[in-house]
Amino acid sequence: MRNSDKKLMLELKDLYISYGAVKAVKGVNLEVYEGEVVALLGSNGAGKTSTLRTISGLVKAESGEINFLGKNIVKIEAEKITKAGISQSPEGRQVFPDLTVEENLMIGSFTLSDKKEIDQNLKRVFKYFPILKERFDQVSSTLSGGEQQMLAIGRALMNSPKVLLLDEPSLGLAPLIVRDIMEIVKEISAEGTTVVIVEQNAAQTLKIADYAYVFEVGKVSTEGTGHDLLNDASLIEAYLGT
């Protein structure tokens, strides 16, 4: 275990994930502590998204453990994992194109029954992403790519998550928008929501990551603080691209 005086939120132990004969993840171990931004980095097909989708229950592990606040959730259904406090913003945004911004956000709060809590979450989303308040009644398919990404993250936050999973939030976005979204991700974690982020944009992600794991063909090849990995020139070139 790595040293931390914070609460251990998420722990993966010897996790294996297979699709038929293809082993996507081979014995991954990682730890995520409260309030951190933890990055999973590496090339396409390295096992990052499979790991994220298995944490959220969308893919079932072949073997190993996923402990959330000390409880193994590896066999629990996705809906119950969401209710327990893990929300995912999926790769490719996957907003509901024919629904408004409001309707997409309300779908994110489906596990909640307290209207006051839902209203508080909505205010929080608008604080991070003021443009969504302006676009509240607008159909989501008319939003820009950056606005749709903000909506996908906002929708995941509507569930009051303890852990927020972000899958490729920078994909297809202009560099200035990527920088803005990364700054907001750091703000989200600073306000108490733990973040696990899967990214190919290594340089931007390592600037905000407290800790990072580099995946290579289904295994963790390297790990360390965001600062240390960002300053490891050989690692950036070998695994992550410049």
RAPEHU-V526035 format. One record per backbone hydrogen bond with DSSP energy under -1.0 kcal/mol. CO is the residue of the C=O (numbers start at 0). NH is the residue of the N-H. If there is no record, write none. Layout:
# RAPEHU-V526035
CO NH
CO NH
This chain:
# RAPEHU-V526035
6 33
8 68
9 31
10 66
11 29
12 64
14 26
14 27
15 61
15 62
16 23
16 24
18 21
21 18
24 16
27 14
29 11
31 8
31 9
32 35
35 194
36 209
36 210
37 196
38 212
39 198
40 214
42 45
45 217
46 50
47 51
48 52
49 53
50 54
51 55
52 57
52 58
62 15
64 12
65 72
66 10
67 70
70 67
72 75
76 80
77 81
78 82
79 83
80 85
84 161
84 162
86 164
88 166
89 92
91 93
95 98
96 140
98 139
99 103
100 104
101 105
102 106
103 107
106 109
108 111
113 117
114 118
115 119
116 120
117 121
118 122
119 123
120 124
121 125
122 126
123 127
124 128
128 131
129 133
130 134
132 135
134 137
135 101
137 100
138 141
139 142
143 147
144 148
145 149
146 150
147 151
148 152
149 153
150 154
151 155
152 156
153 157
156 159
161 193
162 86
163 195
164 88
165 197
167 170
169 172
173 177
174 178
175 179
176 180
177 181
178 182
179 183
180 184
181 185
182 186
183 187
184 188
185 189
186 190
187 192
188 191
193 163
194 37
195 165
196 39
197 167
199 201
200 204
201 205
202 206
204 207
204 208
210 38
211 223
212 40
213 220
213 221
215 218
217 25
218 215
221 213
223 211
224 228
225 229
226 230
228 231
230 232
231 235
232 236
233 237
234 238
235 240
